[in-house]
Amino acid sequence: MMYINLIESIRQIKNQVEVVATVEKEDGKTFLGISDFFLRSNEYLPDDEDELTYFIEDLDLIWDLYIPNYDD
């Protein structure tokens, strides 16, 4: 499971939602991640940032992580 530390941006086009967030893996490492999902017709995004964070975490999304390579 990934934990969201900070939602950097969220974009919604009709029922498709794209989220860019700082996420923390179970091992405690933090990365920038991007994920997207579709809202059901009866769902809406919460206005409160804390509620939005919990809503997104409960979806258990698959995140594409940006992992910096400092060896270059």
mmCIF file of the N, C-alpha and C atoms, coordinates in Angstrom:
data_MODEL
# 
_entry.id   MODEL 
# 
loop_
_atom_site.group_PDB 
_atom_site.id 
_atom_site.type_symbol 
_atom_site.label_atom_id 
_atom_site.label_alt_id 
_atom_site.label_comp_id 
_atom_site.label_asym_id 
_atom_site.label_entity_id 
_atom_site.label_seq_id 
_atom_site.pdbx_PDB_ins_code 
_atom_site.Cartn_x 
_atom_site.Cartn_y 
_atom_site.Cartn_z 
_atom_site.occupancy 
_atom_site.B_iso_or_equiv 
_atom_site.pdbx_formal_charge 
_atom_site.auth_seq_id 
_atom_site.auth_comp_id 
_atom_site.auth_asym_id 
_atom_site.auth_atom_id 
_atom_site.pdbx_PDB_model_num 
ATOM 1   N N  . MET A 1 1  ? 0.837   -1.182 0.000   1.00 0.00 ? 1  MET A N  1 
ATOM 2   C CA . MET A 1 1  ? 0.000   0.000  0.000   1.00 0.00 ? 1  MET A CA 1 
ATOM 3   C C  . MET A 1 1  ? 0.874   1.235  0.000   1.00 0.00 ? 1  MET A C  1 
ATOM 4   N N  . MET A 1 2  ? 0.439   2.231  -0.731  1.00 0.00 ? 2  MET A N  1 
ATOM 5   C CA . MET A 1 2  ? 1.133   3.513  -0.772  1.00 0.00 ? 2  MET A CA 1 
ATOM 6   C C  . MET A 1 2  ? 0.362   4.510  0.092   1.00 0.00 ? 2  MET A C  1 
ATOM 7   N N  . TYR A 1 3  ? 1.106   5.350  0.779   1.00 0.00 ? 3  TYR A N  1 
ATOM 8   C CA . TYR A 1 3  ? 0.506   6.397  1.580   1.00 0.00 ? 3  TYR A CA 1 
ATOM 9   C C  . TYR A 1 3  ? 0.783   7.731  0.903   1.00 0.00 ? 3  TYR A C  1 
ATOM 10  N N  . ILE A 1 4  ? -0.197  8.593  0.848   1.00 0.00 ? 4  ILE A N  1 
ATOM 11  C CA . ILE A 1 4  ? -0.033  9.890  0.209   1.00 0.00 ? 4  ILE A CA 1 
ATOM 12  C C  . ILE A 1 4  ? 0.425   10.893 1.251   1.00 0.00 ? 4  ILE A C  1 
ATOM 13  N N  . ASN A 1 5  ? 1.574   11.524 0.998   1.00 0.00 ? 5  ASN A N  1 
ATOM 14  C CA . ASN A 1 5  ? 2.056   12.576 1.887   1.00 0.00 ? 5  ASN A CA 1 
ATOM 15  C C  . ASN A 1 5  ? 1.496   13.937 1.486   1.00 0.00 ? 5  ASN A C  1 
ATOM 16  N N  . LEU A 1 6  ? 1.453   14.193 0.166   1.00 0.00 ? 6  LEU A N  1 
ATOM 17  C CA . LEU A 1 6  ? 1.004   15.490 -0.324  1.00 0.00 ? 6  LEU A CA 1 
ATOM 18  C C  . LEU A 1 6  ? 0.476   15.330 -1.741  1.00 0.00 ? 6  LEU A C  1 
ATOM 19  N N  . ILE A 1 7  ? -0.701  15.845 -1.992  1.00 0.00 ? 7  ILE A N  1 
ATOM 20  C CA . ILE A 1 7  ? -1.233  15.857 -3.345  1.00 0.00 ? 7  ILE A CA 1 
ATOM 21  C C  . ILE A 1 7  ? -0.662  17.084 -4.047  1.00 0.00 ? 7  ILE A C  1 
ATOM 22  N N  . GLU A 1 8  ? 0.139   16.856 -5.068  1.00 0.00 ? 8  GLU A N  1 
ATOM 23  C CA . GLU A 1 8  ? 0.777   17.954 -5.801  1.00 0.00 ? 8  GLU A CA 1 
ATOM 24  C C  . GLU A 1 8  ? -0.200  18.591 -6.780  1.00 0.00 ? 8  GLU A C  1 
ATOM 25  N N  . SER A 1 9  ? -0.928  17.766 -7.534  1.00 0.00 ? 9  SER A N  1 
ATOM 26  C CA . SER A 1 9  ? -1.937  18.280 -8.461  1.00 0.00 ? 9  SER A CA 1 
ATOM 27  C C  . SER A 1 9  ? -2.968  17.203 -8.723  1.00 0.00 ? 9  SER A C  1 
ATOM 28  N N  . ILE A 1 10 ? -4.161  17.653 -9.078  1.00 0.00 ? 10 ILE A N  1 
ATOM 29  C CA . ILE A 1 10 ? -5.222  16.732 -9.435  1.00 0.00 ? 10 ILE A CA 1 
ATOM 30  C C  . ILE A 1 10 ? -5.979  17.363 -10.604 1.00 0.00 ? 10 ILE A C  1 
ATOM 31  N N  . ARG A 1 11 ? -6.253  16.540 -11.599 1.00 0.00 ? 11 ARG A N  1 
ATOM 32  C CA . ARG A 1 11 ? -6.931  17.030 -12.793 1.00 0.00 ? 11 ARG A CA 1 
ATOM 33  C C  . ARG A 1 11 ? -8.071  16.073 -13.099 1.00 0.00 ? 11 ARG A C  1 
ATOM 34  N N  . GLN A 1 12 ? -9.245  16.658 -13.286 1.00 0.00 ? 12 GLN A N  1 
ATOM 35  C CA . GLN A 1 12 ? -10.413 15.844 -13.588 1.00 0.00 ? 12 GLN A CA 1 
ATOM 36  C C  . GLN A 1 12 ? -11.021 16.302 -14.901 1.00 0.00 ? 12 GLN A C  1 
ATOM 37  N N  . ILE A 1 13 ? -11.186 15.362 -15.816 1.00 0.00 ? 13 ILE A N  1 
ATOM 38  C CA . ILE A 1 13 ? -11.863 15.603 -17.079 1.00 0.00 ? 13 ILE A CA 1 
ATOM 39  C C  . ILE A 1 13 ? -13.014 14.605 -17.136 1.00 0.00 ? 13 ILE A C  1 
ATOM 40  N N  . LYS A 1 14 ? -14.209 15.137 -17.008 1.00 0.00 ? 14 LYS A N  1 
ATOM 41  C CA . LYS A 1 14 ? -15.429 14.320 -16.887 1.00 0.00 ? 14 LYS A CA 1 
ATOM 42  C C  . LYS A 1 14 ? -15.264 13.357 -15.718 1.00 0.00 ? 14 LYS A C  1 
ATOM 43  N N  . ASN A 1 15 ? -15.231 12.054 -15.956 1.00 0.00 ? 15 ASN A N  1 
ATOM 44  C CA . ASN A 1 15 ? -15.106 11.132 -14.828 1.00 0.00 ? 15 ASN A CA 1 
ATOM 45  C C  . ASN A 1 15 ? -13.709 10.527 -14.698 1.00 0.00 ? 15 ASN A C  1 
ATOM 46  N N  . GLN A 1 16 ? -12.753 10.991 -15.510 1.00 0.00 ? 16 GLN A N  1 
ATOM 47  C CA . GLN A 1 16 ? -11.373 10.517 -15.395 1.00 0.00 ? 16 GLN A CA 1 
ATOM 48  C C  . GLN A 1 16 ? -10.574 11.496 -14.533 1.00 0.00 ? 16 GLN A C  1 
ATOM 49  N N  . VAL A 1 17 ? -9.834  10.946 -13.589 1.00 0.00 ? 17 VAL A N  1 
ATOM 50  C CA . VAL A 1 17 ? -9.071  11.759 -12.648 1.00 0.00 ? 17 VAL A CA 1 
ATOM 51  C C  . VAL A 1 17 ? -7.604  11.349 -12.716 1.00 0.00 ? 17 VAL A C  1 
ATOM 52  N N  . GLU A 1 18 ? -6.713  12.349 -12.817 1.00 0.00 ? 18 GLU A N  1 
ATOM 53  C CA . GLU A 1 18 ? -5.269  12.107 -12.784 1.00 0.00 ? 18 GLU A CA 1 
ATOM 54  C C  . GLU A 1 18 ? -4.713  12.786 -11.533 1.00 0.00 ? 18 GLU A C  1 
ATOM 55  N N  . VAL A 1 19 ? -3.907  12.051 -10.791 1.00 0.00 ? 19 VAL A N  1 
ATOM 56  C CA . VAL A 1 19 ? -3.354  12.547 -9.538  1.00 0.00 ? 19 VAL A CA 1 
ATOM 57  C C  . VAL A 1 19 ? -1.828  12.478 -9.590  1.00 0.00 ? 19 VAL A C  1 
ATOM 58  N N  . VAL A 1 20 ? -1.191  13.585 -9.222  1.00 0.00 ? 20 VAL A N  1 
ATOM 59  C CA . VAL A 1 20 ? 0.250   13.608 -9.018  1.00 0.00 ? 20 VAL A CA 1 
ATOM 60  C C  . VAL A 1 20 ? 0.452   13.906 -7.536  1.00 0.00 ? 20 VAL A C  1 
ATOM 61  N N  . ALA A 1 21 ? 1.195   13.032 -6.867  1.00 0.00 ? 21 ALA A N  1 
ATOM 62  C CA . ALA A 1 21 ? 1.340   13.172 -5.419  1.00 0.00 ? 21 ALA A CA 1 
ATOM 63  C C  . ALA A 1 21 ? 2.697   12.679 -4.954  1.00 0.00 ? 21 ALA A C  1 
ATOM 64  N N  . THR A 1 22 ? 3.101   13.169 -3.804  1.00 0.00 ? 22 THR A N  1 
ATOM 65  C CA . THR A 1 22 ? 4.245   12.619 -3.111  1.00 0.00 ? 22 THR A CA 1 
ATOM 66  C C  . THR A 1 22 ? 3.731   11.431 -2.319  1.00 0.00 ? 22 THR A C  1 
ATOM 67  N N  . VAL A 1 23 ? 4.253   10.246 -2.633  1.00 0.00 ? 23 VAL A N  1 
ATOM 68  C CA . VAL A 1 23 ? 3.767   9.025  -1.997  1.00 0.00 ? 23 VAL A CA 1 
ATOM 69  C C  . VAL A 1 23 ? 4.886   8.353  -1.210  1.00 0.00 ? 23 VAL A C  1 
ATOM 70  N N  . GLU A 1 24 ? 4.492   7.643  -0.179  1.00 0.00 ? 24 GLU A N  1 
ATOM 71  C CA . GLU A 1 24 ? 5.449   6.926  0.671   1.00 0.00 ? 24 GLU A CA 1 
ATOM 72  C C  . GLU A 1 24 ? 5.158   5.440  0.589   1.00 0.00 ? 24 GLU A C  1 
ATOM 73  N N  . LYS A 1 25 ? 6.200   4.681  0.258   1.00 0.00 ? 25 LYS A N  1 
ATOM 74  C CA . LYS A 1 25 ? 6.056   3.230  0.210   1.00 0.00 ? 25 LYS A CA 1 
ATOM 75  C C  . LYS A 1 25 ? 6.098   2.679  1.628   1.00 0.00 ? 25 LYS A C  1 
ATOM 76  N N  . GLU A 1 26 ? 5.762   1.412  1.757   1.00 0.00 ? 26 GLU A N  1 
ATOM 77  C CA . GLU A 1 26 ? 5.740   0.780  3.085   1.00 0.00 ? 26 GLU A CA 1 
ATOM 78  C C  . GLU A 1 26 ? 7.105   0.768  3.759   1.00 0.00 ? 26 GLU A C  1 
ATOM 79  N N  . ASP A 1 27 ? 8.184   0.805  2.959   1.00 0.00 ? 27 ASP A N  1 
ATOM 80  C CA . ASP A 1 27 ? 9.530   0.815  3.538   1.00 0.00 ? 27 ASP A CA 1 
ATOM 81  C C  . ASP A 1 27 ? 9.970   2.199  3.998   1.00 0.00 ? 27 ASP A C  1 
ATOM 82  N N  . GLY A 1 28 ? 9.096   3.210  3.843   1.00 0.00 ? 28 GLY A N  1 
ATOM 83  C CA . GLY A 1 28 ? 9.394   4.555  4.317   1.00 0.00 ? 28 GLY A CA 1 
ATOM 84  C C  . GLY A 1 28 ? 10.017  5.471  3.284   1.00 0.00 ? 28 GLY A C  1 
ATOM 85  N N  . LYS A 1 29 ? 10.317  4.970  2.100   1.00 0.00 ? 29 LYS A N  1 
ATOM 86  C CA . LYS A 1 29 ? 10.906  5.806  1.058   1.00 0.00 ? 29 LYS A CA 1 
ATOM 87  C C  . LYS A 1 29 ? 9.816   6.621  0.372   1.00 0.00 ? 29 LYS A C  1 
ATOM 88  N N  . THR A 1 30 ? 10.151  7.873  0.049   1.00 0.00 ? 30 THR A N  1 
ATOM 89  C CA . THR A 1 30 ? 9.202   8.799  -0.542  1.00 0.00 ? 30 THR A CA 1 
ATOM 90  C C  . THR A 1 30 ? 9.563   9.084  -1.993  1.00 0.00 ? 30 THR A C  1 
ATOM 91  N N  . PHE A 1 31 ? 8.543   9.083  -2.851  1.00 0.00 ? 31 PHE A N  1 
ATOM 92  C CA . PHE A 1 31 ? 8.739   9.324  -4.279  1.00 0.00 ? 31 PHE A CA 1 
ATOM 93  C C  . PHE A 1 31 ? 7.605   10.201 -4.799  1.00 0.00 ? 31 PHE A C  1 
ATOM 94  N N  . LEU A 1 32 ? 7.849   10.775 -5.973  1.00 0.00 ? 32 LEU A N  1 
ATOM 95  C CA . LEU A 1 32 ? 6.804   11.464 -6.690  1.00 0.00 ? 32 LEU A CA 1 
ATOM 96  C C  . LEU A 1 32 ? 6.099   10.427 -7.551  1.00 0.00 ? 32 LEU A C  1 
ATOM 97  N N  . GLY A 1 33 ? 4.779   10.378 -7.488  1.00 0.00 ? 33 GLY A N  1 
ATOM 98  C CA . GLY A 1 33 ? 4.036   9.368  -8.226  1.00 0.00 ? 33 GLY A CA 1 
ATOM 99  C C  . GLY A 1 33 ? 2.880   9.975  -9.003  1.00 0.00 ? 33 GLY A C  1 
ATOM 100 N N  . ILE A 1 34 ? 2.466   9.267  -10.043 1.00 0.00 ? 34 ILE A N  1 
ATOM 101 C CA . ILE A 1 34 ? 1.321   9.675  -10.842 1.00 0.00 ? 34 ILE A CA 1 
ATOM 102 C C  . ILE A 1 34 ? 0.421   8.457  -11.031 1.00 0.00 ? 34 ILE A C  1 
ATOM 103 N N  . SER A 1 35 ? -0.872  8.701  -10.949 1.00 0.00 ? 35 SER A N  1 
ATOM 104 C CA . SER A 1 35 ? -1.836  7.628  -11.136 1.00 0.00 ? 35 SER A CA 1 
ATOM 105 C C  . SER A 1 35 ? -3.124  8.232  -11.676 1.00 0.00 ? 35 SER A C  1 
ATOM 106 N N  . ASP A 1 36 ? -3.954  7.385  -12.243 1.00 0.00 ? 36 ASP A N  1 
ATOM 107 C CA . ASP A 1 36 ? -5.246  7.866  -12.708 1.00 0.00 ? 36 ASP A CA 1 
ATOM 108 C C  . ASP A 1 36 ? -6.306  6.811  -12.444 1.00 0.00 ? 36 ASP A C  1 
ATOM 109 N N  . PHE A 1 37 ? -7.550  7.270  -12.429 1.00 0.00 ? 37 PHE A N  1 
ATOM 110 C CA . PHE A 1 37 ? -8.666  6.376  -12.166 1.00 0.00 ? 37 PHE A CA 1 
ATOM 111 C C  . PHE A 1 37 ? -9.929  7.029  -12.699 1.00 0.00 ? 37 PHE A C  1 
ATOM 112 N N  . PHE A 1 38 ? -10.990 6.250  -12.740 1.00 0.00 ? 38 PHE A N  1 
ATOM 113 C CA . PHE A 1 38 ? -12.293 6.741  -13.184 1.00 0.00 ? 38 PHE A CA 1 
ATOM 114 C C  . PHE A 1 38 ? -13.249 6.774  -12.002 1.00 0.00 ? 38 PHE A C  1 
ATOM 115 N N  . LEU A 1 39 ? -14.000 7.853  -11.907 1.00 0.00 ? 39 LEU A N  1 
ATOM 116 C CA . LEU A 1 39 ? -15.052 7.946  -10.903 1.00 0.00 ? 39 LEU A CA 1 
ATOM 117 C C  . LEU A 1 39 ? -16.308 7.261  -11.415 1.00 0.00 ? 39 LEU A C  1 
ATOM 118 N N  . ARG A 1 40 ? -16.992 6.579  -10.544 1.00 0.00 ? 40 ARG A N  1 
ATOM 119 C CA . ARG A 1 40 ? -18.306 6.025  -10.907 1.00 0.00 ? 40 ARG A CA 1 
ATOM 120 C C  . ARG A 1 40 ? -19.296 7.180  -11.005 1.00 0.00 ? 40 ARG A C  1 
ATOM 121 N N  . SER A 1 41 ? -20.401 6.951  -11.641 1.00 0.00 ? 41 SER A N  1 
ATOM 122 C CA . SER A 1 41 ? -21.369 8.032  -11.865 1.00 0.00 ? 41 SER A CA 1 
ATOM 123 C C  . SER A 1 41 ? -21.913 8.620  -10.559 1.00 0.00 ? 41 SER A C  1 
ATOM 124 N N  . ASN A 1 42 ? -21.927 7.836  -9.490  1.00 0.00 ? 42 ASN A N  1 
ATOM 125 C CA . ASN A 1 42 ? -22.450 8.331  -8.214  1.00 0.00 ? 42 ASN A CA 1 
ATOM 126 C C  . ASN A 1 42 ? -21.352 8.836  -7.278  1.00 0.00 ? 42 ASN A C  1 
ATOM 127 N N  . GLU A 1 43 ? -20.096 8.861  -7.719  1.00 0.00 ? 43 GLU A N  1 
ATOM 128 C CA . GLU A 1 43 ? -18.975 9.311  -6.884  1.00 0.00 ? 43 GLU A CA 1 
ATOM 129 C C  . GLU A 1 43 ? -18.607 10.753 -7.210  1.00 0.00 ? 43 GLU A C  1 
ATOM 130 N N  . TYR A 1 44 ? -17.985 11.392 -6.251  1.00 0.00 ? 44 TYR A N  1 
ATOM 131 C CA . TYR A 1 44 ? -17.456 12.732 -6.442  1.00 0.00 ? 44 TYR A CA 1 
ATOM 132 C C  . TYR A 1 44 ? -16.158 12.859 -5.642  1.00 0.00 ? 44 TYR A C  1 
ATOM 133 N N  . LEU A 1 45 ? -15.333 13.813 -6.008  1.00 0.00 ? 45 LEU A N  1 
ATOM 134 C CA . LEU A 1 45 ? -14.098 14.058 -5.269  1.00 0.00 ? 45 LEU A CA 1 
ATOM 135 C C  . LEU A 1 45 ? -14.397 14.969 -4.084  1.00 0.00 ? 45 LEU A C  1 
ATOM 136 N N  . PRO A 1 46 ? -13.951 14.602 -2.906  1.00 0.00 ? 46 PRO A N  1 
ATOM 137 C CA . PRO A 1 46 ? -14.172 15.461 -1.735  1.00 0.00 ? 46 PRO A CA 1 
ATOM 138 C C  . PRO A 1 46 ? -13.465 16.805 -1.891  1.00 0.00 ? 46 PRO A C  1 
ATOM 139 N N  . ASP A 1 47 ? -14.052 17.850 -1.340  1.00 0.00 ? 47 ASP A N  1 
ATOM 140 C CA . ASP A 1 47 ? -13.472 19.191 -1.398  1.00 0.00 ? 47 ASP A CA 1 
ATOM 141 C C  . ASP A 1 47 ? -12.327 19.363 -0.399  1.00 0.00 ? 47 ASP A C  1 
ATOM 142 N N  . ASP A 1 48 ? -12.441 18.726 0.748   1.00 0.00 ? 48 ASP A N  1 
ATOM 143 C CA . ASP A 1 48 ? -11.432 18.831 1.793   1.00 0.00 ? 48 ASP A CA 1 
ATOM 144 C C  . ASP A 1 48 ? -10.201 18.016 1.410   1.00 0.00 ? 48 ASP A C  1 
ATOM 145 N N  . GLU A 1 49 ? -9.018  18.598 1.565   1.00 0.00 ? 49 GLU A N  1 
ATOM 146 C CA . GLU A 1 49 ? -7.785  17.923 1.141   1.00 0.00 ? 49 GLU A CA 1 
ATOM 147 C C  . GLU A 1 49 ? -7.523  16.643 1.933   1.00 0.00 ? 49 GLU A C  1 
ATOM 148 N N  . ASP A 1 50 ? -7.790  16.650 3.221   1.00 0.00 ? 50 ASP A N  1 
ATOM 149 C CA . ASP A 1 50 ? -7.575  15.439 4.021   1.00 0.00 ? 50 ASP A CA 1 
ATOM 150 C C  . ASP A 1 50 ? -8.526  14.327 3.586   1.00 0.00 ? 50 ASP A C  1 
ATOM 151 N N  . GLU A 1 51 ? -9.779  14.663 3.374   1.00 0.00 ? 51 GLU A N  1 
ATOM 152 C CA . GLU A 1 51 ? -10.753 13.672 2.915   1.00 0.00 ? 51 GLU A CA 1 
ATOM 153 C C  . GLU A 1 51 ? -10.385 13.149 1.529   1.00 0.00 ? 51 GLU A C  1 
ATOM 154 N N  . LEU A 1 52 ? -9.888  14.041 0.673   1.00 0.00 ? 52 LEU A N  1 
ATOM 155 C CA . LEU A 1 52 ? -9.455  13.642 -0.670  1.00 0.00 ? 52 LEU A CA 1 
ATOM 156 C C  . LEU A 1 52 ? -8.285  12.669 -0.589  1.00 0.00 ? 52 LEU A C  1 
ATOM 157 N N  . THR A 1 53 ? -7.355  12.937 0.308   1.00 0.00 ? 53 THR A N  1 
ATOM 158 C CA . THR A 1 53 ? -6.208  12.045 0.497   1.00 0.00 ? 53 THR A CA 1 
ATOM 159 C C  . THR A 1 53 ? -6.671  10.658 0.930   1.00 0.00 ? 53 THR A C  1 
ATOM 160 N N  . TYR A 1 54 ? -7.563  10.588 1.901   1.00 0.00 ? 54 TYR A N  1 
ATOM 161 C CA . TYR A 1 54 ? -8.073  9.293  2.362   1.00 0.00 ? 54 TYR A CA 1 
ATOM 162 C C  . TYR A 1 54 ? -8.866  8.588  1.265   1.00 0.00 ? 54 TYR A C  1 
ATOM 163 N N  . PHE A 1 55 ? -9.650  9.349  0.509   1.00 0.00 ? 55 PHE A N  1 
ATOM 164 C CA . PHE A 1 55 ? -10.427 8.786  -0.592  1.00 0.00 ? 55 PHE A CA 1 
ATOM 165 C C  . PHE A 1 55 ? -9.505  8.113  -1.611  1.00 0.00 ? 55 PHE A C  1 
ATOM 166 N N  . ILE A 1 56 ? -8.424  8.800  -1.982  1.00 0.00 ? 56 ILE A N  1 
ATOM 167 C CA . ILE A 1 56 ? -7.487  8.268  -2.974  1.00 0.00 ? 56 ILE A CA 1 
ATOM 168 C C  . ILE A 1 56 ? -6.718  7.076  -2.408  1.00 0.00 ? 56 ILE A C  1 
ATOM 169 N N  . GLU A 1 57 ? -6.290  7.157  -1.145  1.00 0.00 ? 57 GLU A N  1 
ATOM 170 C CA . GLU A 1 57 ? -5.586  6.022  -0.536  1.00 0.00 ? 57 GLU A CA 1 
ATOM 171 C C  . GLU A 1 57 ? -6.475  4.777  -0.491  1.00 0.00 ? 57 GLU A C  1 
ATOM 172 N N  . ASP A 1 58 ? -7.754  4.958  -0.216  1.00 0.00 ? 58 ASP A N  1 
ATOM 173 C CA . ASP A 1 58 ? -8.679  3.818  -0.137  1.00 0.00 ? 58 ASP A CA 1 
ATOM 174 C C  . ASP A 1 58 ? -8.873  3.134  -1.486  1.00 0.00 ? 58 ASP A C  1 
ATOM 175 N N  . LEU A 1 59 ? -8.593  3.830  -2.587  1.00 0.00 ? 59 LEU A N  1 
ATOM 176 C CA . LEU A 1 59 ? -8.719  3.231  -3.912  1.00 0.00 ? 59 LEU A CA 1 
ATOM 177 C C  . LEU A 1 59 ? -7.615  2.217  -4.188  1.00 0.00 ? 59 LEU A C  1 
ATOM 178 N N  . ASP A 1 60 ? -6.526  2.285  -3.408  1.00 0.00 ? 60 ASP A N  1 
ATOM 179 C CA . ASP A 1 60 ? -5.378  1.374  -3.572  1.00 0.00 ? 60 ASP A CA 1 
ATOM 180 C C  . ASP A 1 60 ? -4.905  1.350  -5.032  1.00 0.00 ? 60 ASP A C  1 
ATOM 181 N N  . LEU A 1 61 ? -4.572  2.545  -5.526  1.00 0.00 ? 61 LEU A N  1 
ATOM 182 C CA . LEU A 1 61 ? -4.169  2.721  -6.921  1.00 0.00 ? 61 LEU A CA 1 
ATOM 183 C C  . LEU A 1 61 ? -2.778  2.160  -7.187  1.00 0.00 ? 61 LEU A C  1 
ATOM 184 N N  . ILE A 1 62 ? -2.515  1.913  -8.446  1.00 0.00 ? 62 ILE A N  1 
ATOM 185 C CA . ILE A 1 62 ? -1.169  1.554  -8.900  1.00 0.00 ? 62 ILE A CA 1 
ATOM 186 C C  . ILE A 1 62 ? -0.499  2.851  -9.339  1.00 0.00 ? 62 ILE A C  1 
ATOM 187 N N  . TRP A 1 63 ? 0.648   3.132  -8.751  1.00 0.00 ? 63 TRP A N  1 
ATOM 188 C CA . TRP A 1 63 ? 1.340   4.391  -9.008  1.00 0.00 ? 63 TRP A CA 1 
ATOM 189 C C  . TRP A 1 63 ? 2.543   4.172  -9.916  1.00 0.00 ? 63 TRP A C  1 
ATOM 190 N N  . ASP A 1 64 ? 2.721   5.090  -10.868 1.00 0.00 ? 64 ASP A N  1 
ATOM 191 C CA . ASP A 1 64 ? 3.964   5.166  -11.630 1.00 0.00 ? 64 ASP A CA 1 
ATOM 192 C C  . ASP A 1 64 ? 4.860   6.101  -10.838 1.00 0.00 ? 64 ASP A C  1 
ATOM 193 N N  . LEU A 1 65 ? 5.999   5.589  -10.368 1.00 0.00 ? 65 LEU A N  1 
ATOM 194 C CA . LEU A 1 65 ? 6.867   6.359  -9.487  1.00 0.00 ? 65 LEU A CA 1 
ATOM 195 C C  . LEU A 1 65 ? 8.032   6.966  -10.238 1.00 0.00 ? 65 LEU A C  1 
ATOM 196 N N  . TYR A 1 66 ? 8.355   8.210  -9.897  1.00 0.00 ? 66 TYR A N  1 
ATOM 197 C CA . TYR A 1 66 ? 9.560   8.851  -10.375 1.00 0.00 ? 66 TYR A CA 1 
ATOM 198 C C  . TYR A 1 66 ? 10.648  8.586  -9.349  1.00 0.00 ? 66 TYR A C  1 
ATOM 199 N N  . ILE A 1 67 ? 11.619  7.778  -9.747  1.00 0.00 ? 67 ILE A N  1 
ATOM 200 C CA . ILE A 1 67 ? 12.711  7.421  -8.850  1.00 0.00 ? 67 ILE A CA 1 
ATOM 201 C C  . ILE A 1 67 ? 13.988  8.067  -9.398  1.00 0.00 ? 67 ILE A C  1 
ATOM 202 N N  . PRO A 1 68 ? 14.495  9.095  -8.722  1.00 0.00 ? 68 PRO A N  1 
ATOM 203 C CA . PRO A 1 68 ? 15.671  9.788  -9.238  1.00 0.00 ? 68 PRO A CA 1 
ATOM 204 C C  . PRO A 1 68 ? 16.900  8.880  -9.233  1.00 0.00 ? 68 PRO A C  1 
ATOM 205 N N  . ASN A 1 69 ? 17.705  9.033  -10.257 1.00 0.00 ? 69 ASN A N  1 
ATOM 206 C CA . ASN A 1 69 ? 18.949  8.277  -10.373 1.00 0.00 ? 69 ASN A CA 1 
ATOM 207 C C  . ASN A 1 69 ? 20.092  9.250  -10.169 1.00 0.00 ? 69 ASN A C  1 
ATOM 208 N N  . TYR A 1 70 ? 20.722  9.195  -9.014  1.00 0.00 ? 70 TYR A N  1 
ATOM 209 C CA . TYR A 1 70 ? 21.784  10.132 -8.687  1.00 0.00 ? 70 TYR A CA 1 
ATOM 210 C C  . TYR A 1 70 ? 23.156  9.682  -9.149  1.00 0.00 ? 70 TYR A C  1 
ATOM 211 N N  . ASP A 1 71 ? 23.230  8.523  -9.814  1.00 0.00 ? 71 ASP A N  1 
ATOM 212 C CA . ASP A 1 71 ? 24.517  8.005  -10.262 1.00 0.00 ? 71 ASP A CA 1 
ATOM 213 C C  . ASP A 1 71 ? 25.010  8.662  -11.554 1.00 0.00 ? 71 ASP A C  1 
ATOM 214 N N  . ASP A 1 72 ? 24.104  9.335  -12.293 1.00 0.00 ? 72 ASP A N  1 
ATOM 215 C CA . ASP A 1 72 ? 24.497  9.958  -13.557 1.00 0.00 ? 72 ASP A CA 1 
ATOM 216 C C  . ASP A 1 72 ? 25.288  11.232 -13.346 1.00 0.00 ? 72 ASP A C  1 
# 
